[in-house]
Amino acid sequence: MTFLGHTARKNFGQHWLKDKTILRKILEVAEISPSDIILEIGPGRGALTKYLLASLALFTYAVELDRDLAFMLRRQLGFSSRLALVEADILNIDFLSQGKCRPNKVVANIPYNITGPLLENLLGTLITPAVRPYERIVLLVQKEVGERICAHPGDSNYGALSVRMQLLARCYNICEVRPSCFQPPPSVKSLVLVLKPLPTQDLIIPNLASQVDKLLNLCFSSRRKMLRSTLPNLIDRDCIENLMIETGVDLHQRPQEVSPAAWVKLAMNLNRLSLNS
Ligand SMILES: C[S@@+](CC[C@H](N)C(=O)[O-])C[C@H]1O[C@@H](n2cnc3c(N)ncnc32)[C@H](O)[C@@H]1O
């Protein structure tokens, strides 16, 4: 697919969003107000950027890796005093540590091949979460990944990613996006995902987070086993009954059935048991 002589680059995940209903939906769920400073990742040919410029947003940073597209966009939209077009790899930029003019929201149709590191860049990790997180992150992601992030205990796709993400942010699956909404169409379905990072006071402390991390790695590596069969790798078999009573978590469950809050309770008690021993 060529745009002003530019052929879409597969390795940069270039799929231009052309469906106006989806573009409007993204803007709607971003809930943009006049004080918002937006970060757009990968403006590409500017489909979403134009909507952001027409919105109430105070200012938009658009970060594009592709030099040719950045050049074309600068010529097309560079007149706007409410837009800074940054030619860079988003993974090398830390907007969160900026001062007063830092973006407070992210709105983007991202290249799917960098979803994992990008989420880490935007939210931090369970052990080292972003200190002053974005208020709201609206992303188009691969449907399968978005569904895993938003999955509930008991869903077939609920896993360690769901728990880690839900302990960092409220996660909402807004709507599915068909491949035909893009040009060229990607080979996978997509969805609009909204993440509302939790305020710092609702995050778990690093010590506890590393225990949760350890628990998730251990238990989800044997996802068919009941917790009471896996946990003796971490604590004395004799403590299992106590752990069940003190946490109220049924250890006959498999990891896929355990809620994020229950993982935290388990980790808290494991921390205590290991301090006592
Ligand atoms: C899926 S396209 C979206 C384009 C446009 N926003 C749209 O909706 O039509 C992803 C865009 O991200 C850019 N991109 C890829 N990797 C990037 C990175 N590491 N940093 C910044 N931009 C990147 C690509 O060049 C491409 O323009």
The ligand as an SDF file (V2000), in Angstrom:
LIG
                    3D

 27 29  0  0  0  0  0  0  0  0999 V2000
   -0.2880    0.4170   13.1520 C   0  0  0  0  0  0  0  0  0  0  0  0
    0.5830    1.7850   12.4810 S   0  0  0  0  0  0  0  0  0  0  0  0
   -0.4980    3.0830   12.9560 C   0  0  0  0  0  0  0  0  0  0  0  0
   -0.4410    4.2910   12.0650 C   0  0  0  0  0  0  0  0  0  0  0  0
   -1.4980    5.3570   12.3340 C   0  0  0  0  0  0  0  0  0  0  0  0
   -1.4980    5.7890   13.7200 N   0  0  0  0  0  0  0  0  0  0  0  0
   -2.8640    4.8860   11.9670 C   0  0  0  0  0  0  0  0  0  0  0  0
   -3.6480    4.6080   12.8750 O   0  0  0  0  0  0  0  0  0  0  0  0
   -3.1670    4.7890   10.7810 O   0  0  0  0  0  0  0  0  0  0  0  0
    1.9530    1.9020   13.6100 C   0  0  0  0  0  0  0  0  0  0  0  0
    2.8700    3.0820   13.4110 C   0  0  0  0  0  0  0  0  0  0  0  0
    3.8990    3.0220   14.4100 O   0  0  0  0  0  0  0  0  0  0  0  0
    5.1760    3.3360   13.8150 C   0  0  0  0  0  0  0  0  0  0  0  0
    6.1910    2.6720   14.6480 N   0  0  0  0  0  0  0  0  0  0  0  0
    6.6360    1.3900   14.5890 C   0  0  0  0  0  0  0  0  0  0  0  0
    7.5340    1.1290   15.5580 N   0  0  0  0  0  0  0  0  0  0  0  0
    7.6640    2.2860   16.2640 C   0  0  0  0  0  0  0  0  0  0  0  0
    8.4610    2.6740   17.3930 C   0  0  0  0  0  0  0  0  0  0  0  0
    9.2810    1.7990   17.9840 N   0  0  0  0  0  0  0  0  0  0  0  0
    8.3760    3.9480   17.8360 N   0  0  0  0  0  0  0  0  0  0  0  0
    7.5380    4.8490   17.2420 C   0  0  0  0  0  0  0  0  0  0  0  0
    6.7580    4.5380   16.1680 N   0  0  0  0  0  0  0  0  0  0  0  0
    6.8160    3.2740   15.6970 C   0  0  0  0  0  0  0  0  0  0  0  0
    5.0640    2.7890   12.4110 C   0  0  0  0  0  0  0  0  0  0  0  0
    5.9930    3.3690   11.5300 O   0  0  0  0  0  0  0  0  0  0  0  0
    3.6110    3.1400   12.0800 C   0  0  0  0  0  0  0  0  0  0  0  0
    3.5150    4.4290   11.5480 O   0  0  0  0  0  0  0  0  0  0  0  0
  1  2  1  0
  2  3  1  0
  2 10  1  0
  3  4  1  0
  4  5  1  0
  5  6  1  0
  5  7  1  0
  7  8  2  0
  7  9  1  0
 10 11  1  0
 11 12  1  0
 11 26  1  0
 12 13  1  0
 13 14  1  0
 13 24  1  0
 14 15  1  0
 14 23  1  0
 15 16  2  0
 16 17  1  0
 17 18  1  0
 17 23  2  0
 18 19  1  0
 18 20  2  0
 20 21  1  0
 21 22  2  0
 22 23  1  0
 24 25  1  0
 24 26  1  0
 26 27  1  0
M  CHG  2   2   1   9  -1
M  END
$$$$
